């Protein structure tokens, strides 16, 4: 009895098709991405990527919104040069903030932005 023989072309086509199918299905399944911790150790890590939230111990947190410069305010998450400038201008025009909630009176600082920075700011003391 003869064994069926597959041509190399059929085999390569089948492997390529399987690869493409796995590639596209894998992209849609939301598979966990593996992040390399260290090039030296070469050990993969399944830990989530680092967040962009600042460490309270670093950068002098909490920041006093009544005395901070625009540059200092940009260290807050979601606060860029424009919003930092608006905070300083608001403070110069209306005087010191009595509470951190007053930041939401500054144009461009929504409740969502305030919630993101609330734990990193103080209005004095």
N, CA, C and O atoms as a DFTB+ gen file, in Angstrom:
500 C
 N C O
     1  1       0.826      -1.165       0.000
     2  2       0.000       0.000       0.000
     3  2       0.880       1.242       0.000
     4  3       1.860       1.318       0.741
     5  1       0.531       2.197      -0.822
     6  2       1.303       3.430      -0.944
     7  2       0.787       4.492       0.015
     8  3      -0.420       4.638       0.209
     9  1       1.716       5.231       0.612
    10  2       1.341       6.358       1.452
    11  2       1.151       7.577       0.548
    12  3       1.922       7.782      -0.389
    13  1       0.122       8.386       0.829
    14  2      -0.060       9.581       0.008
    15  2       1.088      10.554       0.264
    16  3       1.547      10.690       1.398
    17  1       1.543      11.215      -0.762
    18  2       2.636      12.178      -0.650
    19  2       2.091      13.588      -0.843
    20  3       1.319      13.865      -1.761
    21  1       2.515      14.455       0.046
    22  2       2.111      15.854      -0.060
    23  2       3.246      16.640      -0.692
    24  3       4.419      16.422      -0.389
    25  1       2.889      17.527      -1.548
    26  2       3.932      18.360      -2.151
    27  2       4.350      19.436      -1.155
    28  3       3.589      19.781      -0.250
    29  1       5.512      19.943      -1.315
    30  2       6.040      20.979      -0.437
    31  2       5.183      22.240      -0.515
    32  3       5.022      22.948       0.479
    33  1       4.639      22.516      -1.685
    34  2       3.819      23.704      -1.858
    35  2       2.534      23.614      -1.026
    36  3       2.129      24.602      -0.413
    37  1       1.897      22.455      -0.999
    38  2       0.687      22.266      -0.213
    39  2       1.009      22.410       1.278
    40  3       0.246      23.028       2.020
    41  1       2.111      21.854       1.707
    42  2       2.515      21.939       3.102
    43  2       2.801      23.384       3.514
    44  3       2.346      23.823       4.570
    45  1       3.546      24.123       2.699
    46  2       3.862      25.526       2.996
    47  2       2.586      26.358       3.008
    48  3       2.419      27.219       3.871
    49  1       1.694      26.114       2.072
    50  2       0.430      26.850       2.019
    51  2      -0.403      26.585       3.270
    52  3      -0.982      27.513       3.835
    53  1      -0.469      25.337       3.705
    54  2      -1.233      24.986       4.901
    55  2      -0.635      25.652       6.145
    56  3      -1.381      26.158       6.983
    57  1       0.684      25.662       6.280
    58  2       1.337      26.298       7.427
    59  2       1.110      27.803       7.430
    60  3       0.838      28.396       8.473
    61  1       1.224      28.412       6.263
    62  2       1.022      29.856       6.151
    63  2      -0.418      30.223       6.492
    64  3      -0.661      31.217       7.177
    65  1      -1.368      29.429       6.019
    66  2      -2.788      29.672       6.311
    67  2      -3.057      29.544       7.806
    68  3      -3.788      30.355       8.374
    69  1      -2.479      28.544       8.443
    70  2      -2.647      28.361       9.881
    71  2      -2.051      29.544      10.653
    72  3      -2.630      30.008      11.635
    73  1      -0.900      30.020      10.202
    74  2      -0.271      31.175      10.830
    75  2      -1.173      32.402      10.723
    76  3      -1.402      33.090      11.718
    77  1      -1.686      32.681       9.528
    78  2      -2.558      33.848       9.343
    79  2      -3.828      33.741      10.174
    80  3      -4.256      34.720      10.785
    81  1      -4.419      32.578      10.196
    82  2      -5.626      32.373      10.971
    83  2      -5.356      32.621      12.461
    84  3      -6.141      33.298      13.124
    85  1      -4.276      32.089      12.979
    86  2      -3.907      32.300      14.378
    87  2      -3.600      33.758      14.672
    88  3      -3.949      34.269      15.735
    89  1      -2.943      34.431      13.727
    90  2      -2.595      35.835      13.909
    91  2      -3.851      36.692      14.038
    92  3      -3.966      37.492      14.967
    93  1      -4.784      36.527      13.117
    94  2      -5.989      37.347      13.141
    95  2      -6.927      36.977      14.284
    96  3      -7.555      37.862      14.866
    97  1      -7.034      35.727      14.612
    98  2      -7.878      35.339      15.741
    99  2      -7.267      35.805      17.055
   100  3      -7.995      36.194      17.968
   101  1      -5.972      35.774      17.163
   102  2      -5.281      36.212      18.375
   103  2      -5.438      37.695      18.613
   104  3      -5.508      38.126      19.764
   105  1      -5.494      38.485      17.562
   106  2      -5.652      39.931      17.707
   107  2      -7.038      40.282      18.211
   108  3      -7.203      41.285      18.905
   109  1      -8.027      39.487      17.882
   110  2      -9.392      39.795      18.265
   111  2      -9.759      39.215      19.625
   112  3     -10.755      39.631      20.216
   113  1      -9.000      38.291      20.120
   114  2      -9.374      37.640      21.379
   115  2      -8.954      38.435      22.608
   116  3      -9.332      38.077      23.723
   117  1      -8.181      39.506      22.430
   118  2      -7.729      40.294      23.571
   119  2      -6.712      39.539      24.407
   120  3      -6.726      39.620      25.635
   121  1      -5.839      38.811      23.750
   122  2      -4.852      37.993      24.451
   123  2      -3.962      38.871      25.320
   124  3      -3.727      40.037      25.002
   125  1      -3.473      38.314      26.405
   126  2      -2.592      39.020      27.317
   127  2      -1.259      39.277      26.625
   128  3      -0.666      38.379      26.028
   129  1      -0.808      40.510      26.717
   130  2       0.474      40.848      26.134
   131  2       1.556      40.633      27.178
   132  3       1.392      40.982      28.347
   133  1       2.648      40.062      26.741
   134  2       3.761      39.813      27.647
   135  2       4.783      40.913      27.449
   136  3       5.189      41.212      26.326
   137  1       5.185      41.502      28.539
   138  2       6.135      42.595      28.506
   139  2       7.467      42.094      29.059
   140  3       7.504      41.401      30.076
   141  1       8.543      42.443      28.393
   142  2       9.865      42.028      28.840
   143  2      10.330      42.978      29.942
   144  3      10.428      44.188      29.737
   145  1      10.613      42.410      31.110
   146  2      11.067      43.206      32.248
   147  2      12.503      43.660      32.076
   148  3      12.831      44.824      32.309
   149  1      13.338      42.753      31.675
   150  2      14.740      43.087      31.596
   151  2      15.377      42.369      30.423
   152  3      15.188      41.169      30.228
   153  1      16.132      43.124      29.650
   154  2      16.821      42.515      28.520
   155  2      17.890      41.561      29.021
   156  3      18.174      40.544      28.387
   157  1      18.481      41.892      30.162
   158  2      19.544      41.064      30.705
   159  2      19.011      39.706      31.144
   160  3      19.579      38.670      30.797
   161  1      17.916      39.709      31.912
   162  2      17.403      38.442      32.418
   163  2      16.628      37.685      31.367
   164  3      16.584      36.455      31.382
   165  1      16.012      38.420      30.446
   166  2      15.245      37.775      29.398
   167  2      13.986      37.100      29.900
   168  3      13.397      36.294      29.180
   169  1      13.555      37.406      31.118
   170  2      12.363      36.791      31.693
   171  2      11.136      37.622      31.349
   172  3      11.127      38.829      31.593
   173  1      10.087      36.997      30.781
   174  2       8.873      37.747      30.465
   175  2       8.091      38.088      31.722
   176  3       8.192      37.400      32.738
   177  1       7.327      39.138      31.643
   178  2       6.501      39.562      32.765
   179  2       5.066      39.697      32.297
   180  3       4.805      40.222      31.214
   181  1       4.142      39.226      33.108
   182  2       2.735      39.387      32.780
   183  2       2.113      40.495      33.609
   184  3       0.890      40.632      33.644
   185  1       2.948      41.293      34.282
   186  2       2.426      42.393      35.083
   187  2       1.908      43.481      34.155
   188  3       2.410      43.634      33.041
   189  1       0.907      44.242      34.603
   190  2       0.361      45.291      33.749
   191  2       1.384      46.389      33.531
   192  3       2.281      46.574      34.354
   193  1       1.259      47.124      32.422
   194  2       2.206      48.204      32.177
   195  2       2.085      49.281      33.248
   196  3       1.029      49.450      33.858
   197  1       3.168      49.999      33.467
   198  2       3.173      51.020      34.496
   199  2       2.196      52.122      34.134
   200  3       2.030      52.451      32.960
   201  1       1.549      52.691      35.141
   202  2       0.611      53.770      34.892
   203  2       1.359      55.086      34.826
   204  3       2.526      55.183      35.203
   205  1       0.663      56.087      34.341
   206  2       1.273      57.399      34.252
   207  2       0.994      58.249      35.481
   208  3       1.347      59.428      35.516
   209  1       0.367      57.660      36.483
   210  2       0.076      58.398      37.699
   211  2       1.376      58.649      38.461
   212  3       2.195      57.743      38.613
   213  1       1.562      59.873      38.936
   214  2       2.789      60.163      39.674
   215  2       2.789      59.501      41.038
   216  3       1.738      59.210      41.609
   217  1       3.978      59.272      41.542
   218  2       4.138      58.727      42.882
   219  2       4.062      59.898      43.856
   220  3       4.796      60.878      43.729
   221  1       3.164      59.779      44.826
   222  2       2.967      60.889      45.772
   223  2       4.246      61.272      46.500
   224  3       4.428      62.438      46.848
   225  1       5.131      60.315      46.737
   226  2       6.363      60.610      47.463
   227  2       7.335      61.410      46.603
   228  3       8.204      62.109      47.125
   229  1       7.187      61.305      45.289
   230  2       8.077      62.022      44.390
   231  2       7.476      63.376      44.053
   232  3       6.287      63.609      44.270
   233  1       8.289      64.253      43.530
   234  2       7.878      65.551      43.007
   235  2       7.165      66.440      44.018
   236  3       6.450      67.362      43.626
   237  1       7.344      66.180      45.302
   238  2       6.797      67.060      46.324
   239  2       5.289      67.075      46.418
   240  3       4.704      68.122      46.694
   241  1       4.647      65.950      46.199
   242  2       3.191      65.897      46.314
   243  2       2.808      65.878      47.782
   244  3       3.563      65.304      48.567
   245  1       1.719      66.447      48.211
   246  2       0.781      67.178      47.376
   247  2       1.304      68.574      47.021
   248  3       2.072      69.183      47.766
   249  1       0.866      69.051      45.872
   250  2       1.259      70.374      45.389
   251  2       0.247      71.397      45.881
   252  3      -0.961      71.199      45.752
   253  1       0.741      72.485      46.442
   254  2      -0.129      73.567      46.902
   255  2      -0.524      74.404      45.686
   256  3       0.318      75.071      45.086
   257  1      -1.804      74.366      45.327
   258  2      -2.265      75.071      44.130
   259  2      -2.253      76.585      44.298
   260  3      -2.399      77.314      43.317
   261  1      -2.082      77.067      45.516
   262  2      -2.016      78.514      45.748
   263  2      -0.606      79.075      45.615
   264  3      -0.432      80.287      45.494
   265  1       0.395      78.211      45.637
   266  2       1.778      78.696      45.551
   267  2       2.571      78.067      44.416
   268  3       3.673      78.523      44.110
   269  1       2.037      77.041      43.792
   270  2       2.783      76.304      42.769
   271  2       2.933      77.124      41.487
   272  3       2.041      77.872      41.086
   273  1       4.091      76.952      40.870
   274  2       4.318      77.583      39.574
   275  2       3.630      76.752      38.490
   276  3       3.212      75.619      38.732
   277  1       3.522      77.324      37.311
   278  2       2.925      76.599      36.188
   279  2       3.729      75.333      35.891
   280  3       3.157      74.294      35.564
   281  1       5.034      75.421      36.005
   282  2       5.892      74.254      35.766
   283  2       5.605      73.139      36.763
   284  3       5.540      71.969      36.386
   285  1       5.434      73.492      38.024
   286  2       5.115      72.485      39.039
   287  2       3.743      71.848      38.776
   288  3       3.565      70.646      38.970
   289  1       2.791      72.653      38.340
   290  2       1.443      72.146      38.078
   291  2       1.415      71.152      36.921
   292  3       0.548      70.279      36.880
   293  1       2.350      71.271      35.984
   294  2       2.375      70.331      34.854
   295  2       2.786      68.929      35.275
   296  3       2.655      67.992      34.488
   297  1       3.278      68.764      36.489
   298  2       3.618      67.414      36.959
   299  2       2.374      66.635      37.368
   300  3       2.450      65.435      37.632
   301  1       1.235      67.308      37.421
   302  2      -0.022      66.643      37.758
   303  2      -0.554      65.880      36.546
   304  3      -0.390      66.341      35.416
   305  1      -1.183      64.732      36.756
   306  2      -1.705      63.959      35.627
   307  2      -2.817      64.722      34.899
   308  3      -3.782      65.176      35.515
   309  1      -2.662      64.853      33.587
   310  2      -3.678      65.520      32.770
   311  2      -3.549      67.028      32.722
   312  3      -4.355      67.689      32.067
   313  1      -2.557      67.592      33.397
   314  2      -2.370      69.039      33.387
   315  2      -1.137      69.364      32.549
   316  3      -0.006      69.056      32.926
   317  1      -1.383      69.988      31.417
   318  2      -0.298      70.400      30.537
   319  2       0.003      71.875      30.727
   320  3      -0.455      72.500      31.684
   321  1       0.775      72.419      29.806
   322  2       1.175      73.826      29.894
   323  2      -0.025      74.770      29.874
   324  3      -0.062      75.743      30.627
   325  1      -1.003      74.488      29.015
   326  2      -2.160      75.383      28.877
   327  2      -2.986      75.415      30.162
   328  3      -3.293      76.494      30.669
   329  1      -3.350      74.249      30.693
   330  2      -4.146      74.220      31.917
   331  2      -3.378      74.785      33.106
   332  3      -3.956      75.470      33.950
   333  1      -2.094      74.503      33.176
   334  2      -1.281      75.052      34.271
   335  2      -1.288      76.577      34.212
   336  3      -1.405      77.247      35.238
   337  1      -1.162      77.112      33.016
   338  2      -1.224      78.569      32.848
   339  2      -2.576      79.138      33.254
   340  3      -2.652      80.211      33.852
   341  1      -3.646      78.411      32.924
   342  2      -4.983      78.861      33.308
   343  2      -5.169      78.843      34.817
   344  3      -5.828      79.724      35.368
   345  1      -4.604      77.858      35.486
   346  2      -4.704      77.789      36.952
   347  2      -3.999      78.988      37.579
   348  3      -4.537      79.634      38.478
   349  1      -2.793      79.279      37.098
   350  2      -2.039      80.418      37.632
   351  2      -2.772      81.722      37.333
   352  3      -2.865      82.582      38.209
   353  1      -3.295      81.890      36.119
   354  2      -4.037      83.102      35.766
   355  2      -5.289      83.269      36.609
   356  3      -5.605      84.372      37.052
   357  1      -6.002      82.167      36.829
   358  2      -7.213      82.199      37.653
   359  2      -6.860      82.636      39.071
   360  3      -7.552      83.463      39.665
   361  1      -5.792      82.083      39.601
   362  2      -5.353      82.413      40.956
   363  2      -4.967      83.887      41.049
   364  3      -5.273      84.544      42.044
   365  1      -4.293      84.418      40.016
   366  2      -3.900      85.828      40.020
   367  2      -5.117      86.747      39.908
   368  3      -5.139      87.825      40.501
   369  1      -6.133      86.319      39.145
   370  2      -7.316      87.142      38.938
   371  2      -8.277      87.111      40.130
   372  3      -8.811      88.147      40.524
   373  1      -8.497      85.923      40.704
   374  2      -9.506      85.768      41.753
   375  2      -8.951      85.564      43.162
   376  3      -9.718      85.525      44.124
   377  1      -7.660      85.437      43.296
   378  2      -7.062      85.217      44.609
   379  2      -6.889      83.734      44.897
   380  3      -7.121      82.891      44.031
   381  1      -6.485      83.429      46.101
   382  2      -6.184      82.051      46.489
   383  2      -7.416      81.158      46.421
   384  3      -8.547      81.590      46.641
   385  1      -7.148      79.901      46.108
   386  2      -8.199      78.887      46.148
   387  2      -8.497      78.577      47.614
   388  3      -7.575      78.383      48.407
   389  1      -9.764      78.529      47.974
   390  2     -10.143      78.173      49.335
   391  2     -10.189      76.662      49.513
   392  3      -9.999      76.157      50.619
   393  1     -10.442      75.938      48.419
   394  2     -10.452      74.476      48.449
   395  2      -9.994      73.964      47.085
   396  3     -10.013      74.689      46.090
   397  1      -9.589      72.713      47.065
   398  2      -9.135      72.142      45.798
   399  2     -10.286      71.988      44.803
   400  3     -10.059      71.972      43.594
   401  1     -11.516      71.875      45.301
   402  2     -12.681      71.741      44.422
   403  2     -12.848      72.959      43.513
   404  3     -13.423      72.849      42.431
   405  1     -12.351      74.109      43.943
   406  2     -12.444      75.328      43.141
   407  2     -11.663      75.215      41.841
   408  3     -11.855      76.029      40.938
   409  1     -10.791      74.227      41.728
   410  2     -10.079      74.022      40.461
   411  2     -11.048      73.789      39.316
   412  3     -10.738      74.109      38.168
   413  1     -12.219      73.234      39.612
   414  2     -13.204      72.985      38.560
   415  2     -13.803      74.280      38.014
   416  3     -14.500      74.251      36.999
   417  1     -13.546      75.417      38.668
   418  2     -13.977      76.716      38.143
   419  2     -13.042      77.210      37.047
   420  3     -13.386      78.128      36.303
   421  1     -11.864      76.606      36.945
   422  2     -10.895      76.978      35.915
   423  2     -11.345      76.360      34.591
   424  3     -11.644      75.168      34.527
   425  1     -11.391      77.160      33.557
   426  2     -11.805      76.684      32.238
   427  2     -10.915      75.532      31.797
   428  3      -9.689      75.644      31.785
   429  1     -11.554      74.422      31.434
   430  2     -10.817      73.261      30.936
   431  2     -10.598      72.167      31.964
   432  3     -10.157      71.073      31.615
   433  1     -10.899      72.442      33.227
   434  2     -10.744      71.408      34.262
   435  2     -12.134      70.866      34.581
   436  3     -12.938      71.508      35.256
   437  1     -12.381      69.689      34.082
   438  2     -13.666      69.031      34.287
   439  2     -13.645      68.260      35.600
   440  3     -12.619      68.169      36.274
   441  1     -14.790      67.714      35.940
   442  2     -14.872      66.896      37.146
   443  2     -13.963      65.678      37.018
   444  3     -13.340      65.248      37.989
   445  1     -13.897      65.132      35.811
   446  2     -13.041      63.962      35.568
   447  2     -11.559      64.321      35.777
   448  3     -10.815      63.569      36.405
   449  1     -11.152      65.455      35.254
   450  2      -9.762      65.894      35.444
   451  2      -9.488      66.156      36.919
   452  3      -8.433      65.794      37.440
   453  1     -10.451      66.789      37.584
   454  2     -10.273      67.061      39.014
   455  2     -10.113      65.762      39.799
   456  3      -9.248      65.669      40.670
   457  1     -10.928      64.768      39.503
   458  2     -10.835      63.484      40.211
   459  2      -9.470      62.839      40.001
   460  3      -8.962      62.154      40.889
   461  1      -8.877      63.057      38.830
   462  2      -7.570      62.480      38.531
   463  2      -6.456      63.140      39.353
   464  3      -5.472      62.487      39.700
   465  1      -6.608      64.430      39.664
   466  2      -5.530      65.155      40.357
   467  2      -5.821      65.419      41.833
   468  3      -4.943      65.873      42.568
   469  1      -7.031      65.142      42.263
   470  2      -7.478      65.499      43.611
   471  2      -6.507      65.064      44.712
   472  3      -6.218      65.843      45.621
   473  1      -6.009      63.847      44.641
   474  2      -5.141      63.357      45.712
   475  2      -3.727      63.921      45.669
   476  3      -2.931      63.689      46.580
   477  1      -3.413      64.671      44.598
   478  2      -2.061      65.208      44.441
   479  2      -1.977      66.703      44.722
   480  3      -0.906      67.294      44.590
   481  1      -3.100      67.329      45.112
   482  2      -3.111      68.773      45.329
   483  2      -3.656      69.125      46.705
   484  3      -4.375      68.346      47.330
   485  1      -3.296      70.309      47.154
   486  2      -3.821      70.863      48.400
   487  2      -4.024      72.366      48.171
   488  3      -3.389      72.962      47.301
   489  1      -4.917      72.966      48.961
   490  2      -5.157      74.396      48.850
   491  2      -4.460      75.163      49.969
   492  3      -4.755      76.336      50.199
   493  1      -3.563      74.520      50.644
   494  2      -2.809      75.214      51.689
   495  2      -2.556      74.304      52.876
   496  3      -2.915      73.126      52.890
   497  1      -1.947      74.883      53.831
   498  2      -1.741      74.161      55.079
   499  2      -0.552      73.348      55.050
   500  3      -0.240      72.676      56.032
